[in-house]
Amino acid sequence: MKYILLLCTLFPIVAAAETSFDQQINEAFGNATGWFVRGIFAQIPLNETIGVPWVLIILIAGASIFTIYFKGINLRSFGTAIRIVRGDHDDLEVLPKVELEDNPDTIKVEGPQGEVSHFQALTAALSATVGLGNIAGVAIALSVGGPGATFWMVLVGFLGMASKFVECTLGVKYREITPEGTVYGGPMYYLTKGLQEKGLKKLGKVLAIIFAVMCIGGSFGGGNMFQINQAFQLFEYVTGGQESFIYGQGWIFGVIMAILVGVVIIGGIQKIAKVTDKIVPAMVVLYVLAVITILVIQMDCLPSAFYSIYEGAFMPEGIVGGFVGVLIQGFRRAAFSNEAGIGSSAIAHSAVKTKYAASEGMVALLEPFIDTVVVCTMTALVLIVTGQITVGAQISDAQGVVLTSNALKSGFSWFPYLLSFAVVLFAFSSMISWSYYGYQAWSFLFGRGKKVEYAYKLIFCFCVVIGAAASLEAVTDFSDAMIFAMMVPNMIGLFLLLPKVKEELVRYKKAIKNRT
């Protein structure tokens, strides 16, 4: 309660802020951090008009290598992943005998310990990735790259499943569990412990610190301020725009959301998981049902929509940049949507109750499939069949949400309200999951005391109010850059620790085989 009361004493400061002041902060911050944003999203030129961000190349190359290294685990283990989530292999989770070849540092966590179930870990991670990128981002990708970008989104979503498997397996293998049962995991821990095993202790420590710093910054911006800002803009739009009862009063929306977020995140991952395992399925089903309704109404347009995707992917005549441009737009949206290779999801998955690290790695590979292959594809289809895409248009995230809203409006006039509700749920679930990611990184750097914990959570909730009340594009650009900067230390660790992941996979497969 003290936590929430302190927040409420601060929000009038934000409410009093004027737009001009926002602009001044935005400009000053942009001038100070622009070099970092430009560096992270710097493009490698392919020709005079087309370039590809170097971070995208690494993410896609890494996902492709992981897919080959594990012989197409994305497809081969899909059924096993479904069975694990359903609980078919729960009987394997019994107290093990300590094996001599095990890592002494992780023996203590190889029992069936943890805080959440496989399903809850999956929904907690999904709640951070399924969000505005699936709605606004897809509209942006199709506006620039045309319908053909959809095909490449699906391909990258498929490849990203292997990256999720690798990082989330490591997240469980090298996690730490306190005597009270609280789990601490993620890239910070497998970078330090895993690389120490390989005689690279100093490198692991440096990489872990870099990752943690970037994760904290990303949690405040892209995982918080951007989410609430876009949710408020859509809410304001569907309730009348300038005529809306809440027009220009974003701080009110922010305070309400901050209180709701604060109530949930104070309870830790168990409370977060209890919320996400209800919200995520509900919001995905809600959104997908609305989209399916439009697709059924426009069923006669579906064959031409699928053909336009095929034609646009392989014969994109008339589209700026041609084939390469379409491919890049699809790759960019898929990689930026499911965050495979970034390392963030490994933090949520590490809290699972299991003694087999690879079991959760398999569960994690479902995440890009749901996020990109299913949700992004359905968004793309509804945008295509309703004629909302103007190829070559340059649109913002806010405009992208409006395009999807208009697409749903073509079915029923009240569907935009449904989308608005879904987007608020998307934003809320993303914020509570990213608060957990940020706190895990925060505790790695500053300790695990209650004061340290509440300091982070107070700042996080205050950022919710700021994000709704102000339009600080430079701040969110910087935080997005920090999220993708997390990829650098994480991918180094993933490549160096691939043999450990393979050992865990063999161990789990052996356990399944011996049982049957």
C-alpha positions in Angstrom: 0.0 0.0 0.0 2.9 2.4 0.8 4.2 1.6 -2.6 1.0 2.7 -4.3 0.5 5.8 -2.1 4.0 7.0 -2.9 3.3 6.6 -6.6 0.1 8.7 -6.2 2.0 11.5 -4.6 4.2 11.7 -7.7 1.7 11.6 -10.5 0.5 15.2 -10.2 4.0 16.3 -11.3 3.5 14.4 -14.5 0.0 15.7 -14.9 1.2 19.2 -14.8 3.8 18.7 -17.5 3.0 20.6 -20.8 3.5 19.3 -24.3 6.3 21.9 -24.9 8.2 20.6 -21.9 7.8 17.0 -23.3 9.2 18.2 -26.5 12.2 19.8 -24.8 13.0 16.6 -22.9 12.5 14.6 -26.0 14.9 16.8 -28.0 17.5 16.9 -25.3 17.4 13.2 -24.6 17.5 12.4 -28.4 20.6 14.6 -28.8 22.4 12.8 -25.9 21.5 9.3 -26.9 21.1 9.4 -30.7 24.5 8.0 -31.3 23.6 4.8 -29.4 20.3 4.4 -31.3 22.0 4.9 -34.6 24.7 2.5 -33.7 22.4 -0.3 -32.7 20.1 0.1 -35.7 22.9 1.0 -38.2 22.2 -0.6 -41.6 24.6 -2.5 -43.8 23.9 -1.2 -47.3 22.9 -3.9 -49.9 22.4 -1.4 -52.7 21.7 2.4 -53.2 18.3 2.2 -51.6 18.2 -0.9 -49.4 20.0 -1.6 -46.2 19.6 -4.2 -43.4 20.3 -3.6 -39.7 23.3 -5.5 -38.5 21.4 -6.7 -35.4 18.9 -8.3 -37.7 21.6 -10.2 -39.6 23.0 -11.7 -36.4 19.6 -12.7 -35.1 18.6 -14.4 -38.3 22.0 -16.0 -38.8 22.0 -17.3 -35.3 18.5 -18.7 -35.5 19.5 -20.5 -38.8 22.6 -22.0 -37.3 20.7 -23.2 -34.2 18.1 -24.8 -36.4 20.8 -26.7 -38.4 22.8 -27.6 -35.2 19.8 -29.2 -33.6 18.6 -30.8 -36.8 15.4 -28.9 -37.2 14.2 -29.1 -33.6 11.7 -26.4 -34.4 9.7 -29.0 -36.3 10.8 -32.3 -34.8 10.1 -31.4 -31.2 6.9 -29.4 -31.8 4.7 -32.4 -30.7 6.8 -33.0 -27.7 6.5 -29.4 -26.7 2.7 -29.6 -26.9 2.7 -32.7 -24.7 5.0 -31.1 -22.1 2.6 -28.1 -21.8 -0.4 -30.5 -21.5 1.5 -32.3 -18.6 2.0 -35.6 -20.3 5.6 -35.8 -19.1 5.1 -34.5 -15.6 5.7 -38.0 -14.2 9.4 -37.5 -15.1 9.7 -34.7 -12.5 10.8 -36.7 -9.5 13.8 -36.1 -7.2 16.9 -37.3 -9.0 20.0 -38.9 -7.7 23.0 -36.6 -8.0 24.9 -37.5 -11.1 28.7 -37.2 -10.9 29.0 -35.4 -14.3 26.5 -32.7 -13.3 27.7 -29.2 -12.7 28.2 -28.8 -8.9 26.9 -25.2 -9.1 23.5 -26.4 -10.4 23.0 -29.7 -8.6 20.9 -27.9 -5.9 18.4 -26.7 -8.5 18.0 -29.9 -10.5 15.2 -31.2 -8.3 11.6 -30.4 -9.3 12.0 -26.9 -7.9 10.8 -23.7 -9.3 7.9 -21.3 -9.0 5.6 -21.9 -12.0 4.3 -24.6 -14.3 5.4 -25.1 -17.9 2.1 -23.5 -19.1 2.5 -20.5 -16.7 6.1 -20.0 -17.8 5.0 -20.0 -21.4 2.2 -17.5 -20.9 4.4 -15.2 -18.8 7.0 -15.1 -21.7 4.2 -14.8 -24.3 2.7 -11.9 -22.4 5.9 -9.9 -23.1 6.2 -10.8 -26.8 2.5 -10.9 -28.0 1.6 -7.3 -28.1 1.6 -4.1 -30.2 4.2 -5.5 -32.5 1.7 -8.1 -33.7 -0.9 -5.4 -34.4 0.9 -2.1 -35.3 4.1 -3.7 -36.4 2.6 -6.0 -39.0 0.7 -3.1 -40.6 4.0 -1.2 -40.8 5.8 -4.2 -42.4 3.1 -4.7 -45.0 2.8 -1.0 -45.8 6.5 -0.9 -46.6 7.1 -4.4 -48.0 3.7 -5.4 -49.3 1.8 -8.6 -48.6 4.9 -10.7 -49.4 6.5 -9.6 -46.2 4.1 -12.0 -44.5 5.8 -15.1 -45.9 9.2 -14.0 -44.6 7.7 -13.2 -41.2 6.5 -16.8 -40.9 9.9 -18.1 -42.0 11.7 -16.1 -39.4 9.2 -17.1 -36.7 10.0 -20.7 -37.5 13.7 -20.2 -37.3 13.4 -18.2 -34.1 11.9 -21.3 -32.4 15.4 -22.7 -32.3 16.9 -19.6 -30.7 14.2 -19.7 -28.0 15.0 -23.4 -27.3 18.7 -22.7 -26.8 18.4 -19.6 -24.6 15.6 -21.0 -22.4 17.3 -24.3 -21.9 20.3 -22.4 -20.6 18.1 -20.2 -18.5 16.9 -23.2 -16.5 20.2 -25.0 -16.4 22.1 -22.2 -14.8 19.4 -20.6 -12.7 19.7 -20.0 -8.9 17.1 -20.8 -6.3 17.1 -19.3 -2.9 16.3 -21.4 0.3 12.9 -19.7 0.2 12.3 -21.1 -3.3 12.6 -17.8 -5.3 14.2 -18.3 -8.7 16.8 -16.0 -10.3 17.7 -16.8 -13.9 18.3 -15.6 -17.3 21.3 -14.6 -19.5 22.9 -12.9 -16.5 23.4 -16.3 -14.8 24.2 -18.5 -17.8 26.7 -16.0 -19.0 28.5 -15.9 -15.6 28.2 -19.6 -14.7 28.3 -21.1 -18.1 31.3 -19.2 -19.4 33.1 -19.7 -16.0 32.9 -23.5 -16.7 34.7 -22.8 -20.0 37.5 -20.8 -18.3 36.0 -17.5 -19.5 35.0 -16.1 -16.1 35.9 -12.4 -16.8 34.3 -12.4 -20.2 31.1 -13.9 -18.7 31.0 -11.3 -16.0 31.4 -8.4 -18.4 28.8 -9.8 -20.8 26.3 -10.4 -17.9 26.7 -6.8 -16.6 26.2 -5.4 -20.1 23.1 -7.5 -20.6 21.6 -6.5 -17.2 22.1 -2.8 -17.8 20.5 -3.0 -21.2 17.6 -5.2 -19.9 16.8 -2.6 -17.2 16.7 0.2 -19.7 14.6 -1.8 -22.1 12.1 -2.7 -19.3 11.5 1.0 -18.5 11.0 2.0 -22.1 10.0 -0.6 -24.7 8.5 -2.9 -22.1 6.7 -0.1 -20.3 6.4 3.5 -21.6 5.9 2.5 -25.3 3.3 -0.1 -24.4 1.2 2.2 -22.3 1.5 5.2 -24.6 0.3 3.2 -27.6 -2.5 1.6 -25.6 -3.7 5.0 -24.5 -3.6 6.4 -28.0 -5.8 3.7 -29.4 -8.2 4.0 -26.4 -8.4 7.7 -27.0 -9.0 7.1 -30.7 -11.8 4.6 -30.4 -13.6 6.7 -27.7 -13.8 9.7 -30.0 -10.4 11.1 -30.6 -10.4 14.8 -29.8 -13.9 14.4 -28.6 -13.0 11.6 -26.2 -13.8 12.1 -22.5 -10.1 11.3 -21.8 -8.5 13.4 -24.5 -5.3 14.9 -23.3 -5.7 13.2 -19.9 -3.2 10.3 -20.4 -2.0 10.6 -16.9 -5.3 9.4 -15.6 -5.1 6.4 -17.8 -1.5 5.9 -16.7 -2.3 6.1 -12.9 -5.0 3.5 -13.2 -2.7 1.2 -15.1 0.2 1.9 -12.8 -1.9 0.8 -9.7 -3.0 -2.4 -11.5 0.5 -3.2 -12.5 1.9 -2.4 -9.0 -0.6 -4.7 -7.4 0.4 -7.6 -9.6 4.2 -7.1 -9.7 4.6 -6.8 -6.0 3.7 -10.5 -5.7 6.6 -11.6 -7.9 6.6 -14.3 -10.6 4.0 -16.5 -9.0 1.5 -13.6 -8.9 2.5 -12.6 -12.4 2.1 -16.1 -13.7 -1.3 -16.5 -12.1 -2.4 -13.3 -14.0 -0.7 -14.1 -17.3 -2.0 -17.7 -17.5 -5.5 -16.2 -17.6 -4.9 -13.0 -19.5 -2.7 -14.3 -22.3 -5.0 -17.1 -23.5 -8.0 -14.8 -23.1 -6.5 -11.9 -25.1 -5.0 -14.1 -27.8 -8.4 -16.0 -28.2 -10.3 -12.7 -28.1 -8.1 -11.1 -30.8 -7.9 -14.2 -33.0 -11.7 -14.7 -32.9 -12.3 -11.2 -34.0 -9.8 -11.6 -36.9 -11.3 -15.0 -37.8 -14.8 -13.4 -37.9 -13.5 -10.8 -40.5 -11.8 -13.5 -42.5 -15.0 -15.6 -42.6 -17.0 -12.6 -43.7 -14.3 -11.9 -46.4 -13.8 -15.6 -47.2 -14.1 -15.0 -51.0 -11.0 -12.8 -50.7 -8.8 -15.3 -49.0 -7.5 -17.1 -52.1 -6.4 -13.8 -53.6 -4.9 -12.8 -50.3 -2.7 -15.9 -50.1 -1.7 -15.5 -53.8 -0.7 -11.9 -53.1 1.5 -13.1 -50.2 3.1 -15.7 -52.5 3.5 -13.3 -55.4 4.7 -10.5 -53.2 7.3 -12.8 -51.5 8.9 -14.1 -54.7 7.8 -11.7 -57.5 7.5 -8.3 -55.8 7.4 -6.1 -58.9 6.5 -2.5 -58.3 7.5 -2.6 -54.6 10.3 -0.3 -53.5 13.5 -2.4 -53.2 12.0 -5.4 -54.9 12.6 -8.9 -53.5 15.3 -7.8 -51.0 13.1 -5.0 -49.6 10.2 -7.4 -49.0 12.4 -10.0 -47.4 14.0 -7.5 -45.0 10.6 -6.1 -43.9 9.3 -9.6 -43.1 12.5 -10.5 -41.3 12.6 -7.3 -39.4 9.0 -7.5 -38.1 9.3 -11.2 -37.1 12.6 -10.8 -35.3 11.5 -7.6 -33.5 8.2 -9.2 -32.5 9.2 -12.5 -31.0 12.5 -11.3 -29.5 14.2 -14.7 -30.3 17.9 -14.4 -29.5 17.4 -11.3 -27.3 17.5 -13.4 -24.1 14.5 -11.8 -22.4 12.2 -14.8 -22.5 14.9 -17.0 -20.8 14.3 -15.0 -17.6 10.6 -16.0 -17.4 11.1 -19.6 -18.5 13.9 -20.1 -15.9 11.3 -20.0 -13.1 9.6 -23.2 -14.2 9.2 -26.3 -12.0 11.4 -28.9 -13.6 14.7 -30.7 -13.3 15.2 -31.1 -17.0 16.4 -27.9 -18.6 15.6 -29.0 -22.1 12.0 -29.7 -21.3 11.4 -25.9 -20.8 13.5 -25.2 -23.9 11.1 -27.2 -25.9 8.1 -25.4 -24.4 9.8 -22.1 -25.2 10.0 -22.9 -28.9 6.2 -22.7 -29.0 6.5 -19.0 -28.2 7.6 -17.7 -31.7 5.1 -20.0 -33.3 2.2 -18.5 -31.5 3.5 -15.0 -31.6 4.7 -14.8 -35.2 3.4 -17.7 -37.2 -0.1 -17.5 -35.8 -0.9 -14.0 -34.5 1.2 -12.0 -37.0 0.0 -14.0 -39.9 -3.7 -13.5 -39.0 -3.2 -9.8 -38.6 -1.6 -9.7 -42.0 -4.4 -11.6 -43.6 -7.1 -9.3 -42.2 -5.2 -6.2 -43.3 -4.9 -7.6 -46.8 -8.5 -8.8 -47.3 -10.0 -5.5 -46.0 -7.8 -3.4 -48.3 -6.1 -1.5 -45.5 -2.6 -1.7 -46.9 -1.2 1.0 -49.1 2.2 -0.3 -50.3 4.9 2.4 -50.0 3.3 4.3 -47.2 5.4 5.3 -44.3 3.3 4.9 -41.1 4.0 5.1 -37.4 3.1 2.6 -34.7 0.0 4.6 -33.8 -1.1 4.7 -37.4 -0.5 1.0 -37.7 -2.8 0.3 -34.8 -5.5 2.5 -36.4 -5.2 0.5 -39.7 -5.9 -2.8 -37.8 -8.7 -1.1 -36.0 -10.3 0.0 -39.3 -9.8 -3.5 -40.7 -11.8 -5.0 -37.8 -14.4 -2.2 -38.1 -15.2 -3.5 -41.5 -16.8 -6.5 -39.9 -18.7 -5.0 -37.0 -18.8 -1.4 -35.9 -18.0 -2.3 -32.3 -14.9 -4.5 -33.1 -12.6 -1.5 -32.6 -13.7 -1.4 -29.0 -12.8 -5.1 -28.8 -9.4 -4.3 -30.3 -8.9 -1.5 -27.8 -9.7 -3.8 -24.9 -7.3 -6.4 -26.4 -4.5 -3.8 -26.8 -4.9 -2.7 -23.2 -4.6 -6.3 -22.1 -1.6 -6.7 -24.4 0.1 -3.7 -22.9 -0.8 -4.7 -19.4 0.6 -8.2 -19.8 3.7 -6.9 -21.5 4.4 -4.5 -18.7 4.0 -7.0 -15.9 6.3 -9.5 -17.7 8.9 -6.8 -18.5 8.8 -5.6 -14.9 9.9 -9.1 -14.0 12.7 -9.1 -16.6 13.9 -5.7 -15.5 13.8 -6.6 -11.8 15.8 -9.8 -12.4 18.5 -7.7 -14.1 18.3 -5.1 -11.3 18.7 -7.7 -8.6 21.7 -9.1 -10.4 23.4 -5.7 -10.3 22.2 -4.3 -7.0 21.3 -7.3 -4.8 18.1 -9.0 -3.7 17.0 -7.0 -0.7 13.4 -5.8 -0.3 14.4 -2.1 -0.5 16.2 -2.8 -3.7 13.2 -4.6 -5.1 10.7 -1.9 -4.2 13.0 0.8 -5.5 12.9 -0.8 -8.9 9.1 -1.5 -8.9 8.3 2.1 -7.8 10.4 3.5 -10.7 8.7 1.1 -13.0 5.2 2.1 -12.0 6.1 5.8 -12.2 7.3 5.2 -15.8 3.8 3.8 -16.6 2.3 7.2 -15.7 5.0 9.1 -17.7 4.5 6.8 -20.7 0.8 7.5 -20.8 1.1 11.3 -20.2 4.0 12.2 -22.5 5.2 11.4 -26.0 8.9 10.9 -25.5 9.8 9.2 -28.8 13.6 9.6 -28.1 13.2 7.8 -24.8 11.4 4.8 -26.3 13.8 4.8 -29.3 16.7 4.5 -26.8 15.0 1.8 -24.9 14.3 -0.2 -28.0 18.0 0.1 -28.9 18.9 -1.2 -25.4 16.6 -4.2 -25.9 18.3 -5.2 -29.1 21.7 -4.4 -27.6 20.9 -7.3 -25.2 21.3 -9.5 -28.2 25.1 -8.9 -28.4 26.2 -10.5 -25.1 23.4 -13.1 -25.3 24.3 -14.4 -28.7 28.0 -14.7 -27.7 26.9 -16.8 -24.8 24.5 -18.9 -26.8 27.2 -19.9 -29.4 29.8 -20.7 -26.7 27.4 -22.8 -24.7 25.7 -24.8 -27.5 27.4 -28.1 -26.4 25.8 -27.7 -22.9 22.4 -27.3 -24.5 23.0 -30.5 -26.5 23.9 -32.4 -23.4 20.6 -31.3 -21.7 18.6 -32.3 -24.8 20.2 -35.8 -24.9 19.6 -36.1 -21.2 15.9 -35.3 -21.5 15.3 -37.4 -24.5 17.0 -40.3 -22.7 14.6 -39.8 -19.7 11.6 -39.9 -22.0 12.8 -43.0 -23.8 13.7 -44.9 -20.6 10.2 -44.2 -19.2 8.4 -45.5 -22.3 
